Amino acid sequence: MTKLRNEFPKKDWKHCCGKGCKKCDIHNAYLDAYGKKEGEKKFAKDHARMH
C-alpha cells in the first residue's frame, strides 16, 4: 500500500479505468511520485485493491 492510495477518495478510484489515461489525476500522481516504471507497478497494484 502506498501513501498515494489514501490521498484519493474511493469515489475517484471507482471512476479510474486503470489504463493510464493522460487526463487521470491518480495515474499522473503515481508517475510524478515514483517515476514511470515503479509508478506503473504501484498504480496497478493499488488500482486492483481499490476496485
SEKOL-49161 format. One record per residue (C-alpha): x, y, z; residue number from 0; residue in one letter. Coordinates in pm, 1 decimal. Example, Ala and Ser with C-alpha at 12.3 -4.5 7.8 and 13.67 -1.06 7.14 Angstrom:
SEKOL-49161
{east: 1230.0	north: -450.0	up: 780.0	seq: 0	type: A}
{east: 1367.0	north: -106.0	up: 714.0	seq: 1	type: S}
This chain:
SEKOL-49161
{east: 0.0	north: 0.0	up: 0.0	seq: 0	type: M}
{east: 129.0	north: 342.7	up: -88.5	seq: 1	type: T}
{east: 56.7	north: 677.2	up: 69.5	seq: 2	type: K}
{east: -98.7	north: 796.5	up: -255.2	seq: 3	type: L}
{east: -371.8	north: 534.4	up: -235.9	seq: 4	type: R}
{east: -521.5	north: 706.2	up: 67.6	seq: 5	type: N}
{east: -489.5	north: 1056.3	up: -77.9	seq: 6	type: E}
{east: -764.6	north: 992.9	up: -331.7	seq: 7	type: F}
{east: -1120.4	north: 914.9	up: -222.7	seq: 8	type: P}
{east: -1275.4	north: 581.8	up: -310.8	seq: 9	type: K}
{east: -1517.2	north: 761.5	up: -544.6	seq: 10	type: K}
{east: -1226.4	north: 882.0	up: -760.2	seq: 11	type: D}
{east: -1079.4	north: 532.7	up: -774.0	seq: 12	type: W}
{east: -1411.5	north: 393.1	up: -896.7	seq: 13	type: K}
{east: -1407.1	north: 636.6	up: -1190.7	seq: 14	type: H}
{east: -1049.8	north: 546.8	up: -1283.5	seq: 15	type: C}
{east: -1028.3	north: 295.1	up: -1567.9	seq: 16	type: C}
{east: -673.9	north: 189.6	up: -1478.3	seq: 17	type: G}
{east: -536.3	north: 217.9	up: -1829.1	seq: 18	type: K}
{east: -317.6	north: 517.6	up: -1752.5	seq: 19	type: G}
{east: -507.6	north: 790.3	up: -1932.0	seq: 20	type: C}
{east: -326.2	north: 1123.0	up: -1959.4	seq: 21	type: K}
{east: -622.8	north: 1302.4	up: -1800.1	seq: 22	type: K}
{east: -626.8	north: 1077.3	up: -1491.6	seq: 23	type: C}
{east: -506.8	north: 1265.0	up: -1183.8	seq: 24	type: D}
{east: -445.8	north: 946.2	up: -987.8	seq: 25	type: I}
{east: -223.1	north: 786.6	up: -1251.1	seq: 26	type: H}
{east: -28.7	north: 1107.2	up: -1306.6	seq: 27	type: N}
{east: 31.2	north: 1146.1	up: -932.5	seq: 28	type: A}
{east: 187.1	north: 799.1	up: -920.7	seq: 29	type: Y}
{east: 412.8	north: 876.3	up: -1216.3	seq: 30	type: L}
{east: 523.4	north: 1206.1	up: -1062.6	seq: 31	type: D}
{east: 597.0	north: 1048.8	up: -725.9	seq: 32	type: A}
{east: 763.0	north: 721.5	up: -829.5	seq: 33	type: Y}
{east: 872.4	north: 760.8	up: -1191.3	seq: 34	type: G}
{east: 737.0	north: 574.1	up: -1491.3	seq: 35	type: K}
{east: 845.2	north: 216.1	up: -1423.0	seq: 36	type: K}
{east: 789.4	north: 199.5	up: -1046.5	seq: 37	type: E}
{east: 484.0	north: 426.4	up: -1066.9	seq: 38	type: G}
{east: 312.4	north: 196.8	up: -1315.9	seq: 39	type: E}
{east: 365.6	north: -106.1	up: -1090.5	seq: 40	type: K}
{east: 243.2	north: 67.0	up: -774.7	seq: 41	type: K}
{east: -53.1	north: 219.6	up: -955.7	seq: 42	type: F}
{east: -162.3	north: -117.0	up: -1096.2	seq: 43	type: A}
{east: -134.7	north: -282.3	up: -753.9	seq: 44	type: K}
{east: -329.8	north: -8.9	up: -576.8	seq: 45	type: D}
{east: -587.3	north: 11.8	up: -855.6	seq: 46	type: H}
{east: -659.2	north: -360.1	up: -819.7	seq: 47	type: A}
{east: -705.3	north: -323.2	up: -444.7	seq: 48	type: R}
{east: -942.3	north: -28.9	up: -475.6	seq: 49	type: M}
{east: -1174.3	north: -198.0	up: -727.3	seq: 50	type: H}
